[in-house]
């Protein structure tokens, strides 16, 4: 696993988890607690997976990455 990618993935997951808990507790209090927990877990894991694949790796400068000039 790439440790350099996790420098971005872990903070993204933490921010999403905190934001999810904050929004669900303040704006959607009528949602049951177990469903709030499931929503937070799914949002956190989903954002982690997306961030892992969307953030570029450091030092990846291949010749094949050039545009069609």
C-alpha positions as a Markdown table, in Angstrom:
| # | Residue | x | y | z |
|---|---|---|---|---|
| 1 | Unk | 0.0 | 0.0 | 0.0 |
| 2 | Unk | 1.1 | 3.5 | -0.7 |
| 3 | Unk | 1.8 | 5.4 | 2.5 |
| 4 | Unk | 2.0 | 8.7 | 0.6 |
| 5 | Unk | -1.6 | 8.4 | -0.5 |
| 6 | Unk | -2.8 | 7.8 | 3.1 |
| 7 | Unk | -1.5 | 11.3 | 4.0 |
| 8 | Unk | -4.5 | 12.5 | 2.1 |
| 9 | Unk | -7.0 | 9.7 | 2.5 |
| 10 | Unk | -7.1 | 9.6 | 6.3 |
| 11 | Unk | -7.8 | 13.3 | 6.8 |
| 12 | Unk | -10.5 | 13.2 | 4.2 |
| 13 | Unk | -12.1 | 10.3 | 6.0 |
| 14 | Unk | -11.9 | 12.1 | 9.4 |
| 15 | Unk | -13.4 | 15.3 | 7.9 |
| 16 | Unk | -16.3 | 13.4 | 6.3 |
| 17 | Unk | -17.0 | 11.5 | 9.6 |
| 18 | Unk | -17.0 | 14.7 | 11.7 |
| 19 | Unk | -19.2 | 16.5 | 9.1 |
| 20 | Unk | -21.6 | 13.5 | 8.8 |
| 21 | Unk | -22.1 | 13.3 | 12.6 |
| 22 | Unk | -22.5 | 17.0 | 12.9 |
| 23 | Unk | -25.1 | 17.3 | 10.2 |
| 24 | Unk | -27.0 | 14.2 | 11.2 |
| 25 | Unk | -27.2 | 15.2 | 14.8 |
| 26 | Unk | -28.2 | 18.9 | 14.1 |
| 27 | Unk | -30.3 | 18.8 | 11.0 |
| 28 | Unk | -31.7 | 15.3 | 10.8 |
| 29 | Unk | -32.4 | 14.4 | 14.5 |
| 30 | Unk | -35.5 | 12.4 | 13.5 |
| 31 | Unk | -33.3 | 9.7 | 11.9 |
| 32 | Unk | -32.8 | 6.8 | 14.3 |
| 33 | Unk | -29.4 | 6.6 | 16.0 |
| 34 | Unk | -28.5 | 3.2 | 14.4 |
| 35 | Unk | -29.2 | 4.6 | 10.9 |
| 36 | Unk | -27.2 | 7.7 | 11.7 |
| 37 | Unk | -24.3 | 5.4 | 12.6 |
| 38 | Unk | -24.7 | 3.3 | 9.4 |
| 39 | Unk | -24.8 | 6.5 | 7.2 |
| 40 | Unk | -21.7 | 7.9 | 8.9 |
| 41 | Unk | -19.8 | 4.6 | 8.4 |
| 42 | Unk | -20.8 | 4.2 | 4.8 |
| 43 | Unk | -20.0 | 7.9 | 4.0 |
| 44 | Unk | -16.6 | 7.6 | 5.7 |
| 45 | Unk | -15.6 | 4.4 | 3.9 |
| 46 | Unk | -16.9 | 5.6 | 0.6 |
| 47 | Unk | -15.0 | 8.8 | 0.8 |
| 48 | Unk | -11.8 | 6.9 | 1.7 |
| 49 | Unk | -12.1 | 4.6 | -1.3 |
| 50 | Unk | -12.8 | 7.5 | -3.6 |
| 51 | Unk | -10.0 | 9.6 | -2.2 |
| 52 | Unk | -7.6 | 6.7 | -2.5 |
| 53 | Unk | -8.2 | 6.2 | -6.2 |
| 54 | Unk | -8.7 | 9.9 | -7.2 |
| 55 | Unk | -5.6 | 11.4 | -5.5 |
| 56 | Unk | -2.6 | 11.0 | -7.7 |
| 57 | Unk | 0.5 | 9.1 | -6.5 |
| 58 | Unk | 3.6 | 11.2 | -5.8 |
| 59 | Unk | 6.4 | 10.9 | -8.4 |
| 60 | Unk | 4.4 | 9.2 | -11.1 |
| 61 | Unk | 5.6 | 10.9 | -14.2 |
| 62 | Unk | 5.4 | 8.3 | -17.0 |
| 63 | Unk | 5.9 | 9.1 | -20.6 |
| 64 | Unk | 2.5 | 7.4 | -21.4 |
| 65 | Unk | 0.8 | 10.1 | -19.4 |
| 66 | Unk | 1.5 | 12.8 | -22.0 |
| 67 | Unk | -1.4 | 14.2 | -24.0 |
| 68 | Unk | -2.0 | 13.6 | -27.7 |
| 69 | Unk | 0.1 | 16.4 | -29.2 |
